[in-house]
Amino acid sequence: MGHVFLPTNLEALGADAFYNTNVQTILIPSTVKNLSPDAFRGMHSVQEIFLNQHPTNWSKFRFTNVPSTCKLYVPVGETQSMRSE
């Protein structure tokens, strides 16, 4: 499956949105405001996740189900606020 670029009208990612897929890269558009705590569960191949906006219900625990080598890219200026939450 490789790379996934989600549609720009998407507002939420539900539980198990990518469960047991071979996605390596995900681009999440700025329209996504809601991330399920288990949206990334079962993603053993993911290498990069790009967030184009700070989701309303952000929690660093949303990413406990991805490999520790996965890189999370966040908007400029959001790094510190996302780390503290």
N, C-alpha and C positions, 0 to 999 in steps of 0.2 A: 504494500500500500504506500510506502514511502512518505510522501508529504501531503498534509491536509491543510487547505486554506478554507476556513469556514466562511459561509456567506455573510455579507455585511448587514443583513437584516436579522441575524440570529441574536436573541436576547438572553438565552440561558443554555447551560450545559447540564444535563441531568446525570443521575447516577449511572455508572458503567457506560458512559457515552462512547468510550473507546475500548471496552473490555476485550481482552485477548486479541487485539489487533496488532499488526506489525508496523504501525505508524512510527516514523522516526522523527518527524518534524510537524509541529502544529502551530498555525498562526491563528490566534484568537482575536477577532475584530473588536474594536472599541464599543460596539453595540452590546456585547455580552456584559451584563451587569450581575448575573447570578451564576455562581459555580457550585454545583453540588459537591459535598465533601468527598464523594466517591466518583467524581467524573473521570478521574485518571486511573482508577483501580484496574489492575491487570495489564497495564501498559509496560511490558518488560523490554520493549525495543526502543522506546522513545529516547531521543538524544537532545532535542531542543523544543522548548515551548516559548512562544512569543506572545506576550500579553500587550495589547495596544492601549489598554486603560486599566486603571486600578478598579477591580470589581467591587461592587457595593458590599458584598458579603465576604470579603477577602479573609483568608486564614492561611497561614503557612502550612497548616496541617492538610490542606487540599492536595499537597504534593508528597505526602508520606508514602504513597503507593507507586511512585516512579523510582527508577534506578537512581542511586546517589550520584551517578555520573551525568545525569540529565542537566542541561543548562537552562535556566529560566531567565528570559530576557524581559525586562520591564521598562515602562516609559521613563525617559529622562526626568530626573527629579523625584521619582517615586521610590527609589531603592531604600532609603532610610525609613520612610513611613511603612513600607511593606515588611521590612525586617522587624520592626518593633511590634507588629500586630501578631 
